[in-house]
Amino acid sequence: MEEKSQELRYIVRIANTDLVGSKNILFAMGKIKGISVMLANAFLGVAGIEKDKRAGALTDAEIQKLNDVISNPAKYNIPEWLFNRRKDPETGEDIHLLAGDLRFNTENDIKLMKKTRSYKGIRHSLGLTVRGQRTKANFRRNKGRVSLGVQRKKTEGGAAADSKGKK
């Protein structure tokens, strides 16, 4: 491959996220909340960008095209099963959310579950596991109690008393 005269940028801004310019664009896009490697692969294929290209070597036109594909994935025929919010309860559409919007909608979904007192909402409000895990042996910390398990009584002398008893 021929080296171009273009310098490598150390930070590239895509979808309001700073990406490391020395990484491959396929893996650098994984830093954007809401984009997995599989989805990044689909975005790069639609945008016509090589997957092994460094993020810092992207031209401004490629960055613009990639931002457009990320913001409107349905327009570019990205499969709906890659989206993270299919059949949105409010609109009924298949959409893909990123960063702040993803966080905001997740919090609102949990608040709605708590408000409607669904099983998952009750589990969320009690701080218990939501997806059917067993809780007898795992998840034993931070539930209001100081600690669980066997505790030894502390002696008054501490380490000094232990050394006298061993002689």
Secondary structure as GFF3:
##gff-version 3
##sequence-region A 1 167
A	DSSP	beta_strand	11	14	.	.	.	ID=ss1
A	DSSP	beta_strand	17	20	.	.	.	ID=ss2
A	DSSP	alpha_helix	25	28	.	.	.	ID=ss3
A	DSSP	three_ten_helix	29	31	.	.	.	ID=ss4
A	DSSP	alpha_helix	37	47	.	.	.	ID=ss5
A	DSSP	three_ten_helix	55	57	.	.	.	ID=ss6
A	DSSP	alpha_helix	60	71	.	.	.	ID=ss7
A	DSSP	three_ten_helix	74	76	.	.	.	ID=ss8
A	DSSP	three_ten_helix	80	82	.	.	.	ID=ss9
A	DSSP	alpha_helix	99	116	.	.	.	ID=ss10
A	DSSP	alpha_helix	119	126	.	.	.	ID=ss11
A	DSSP	alpha_helix	159	166	.	.	.	ID=ss12
###
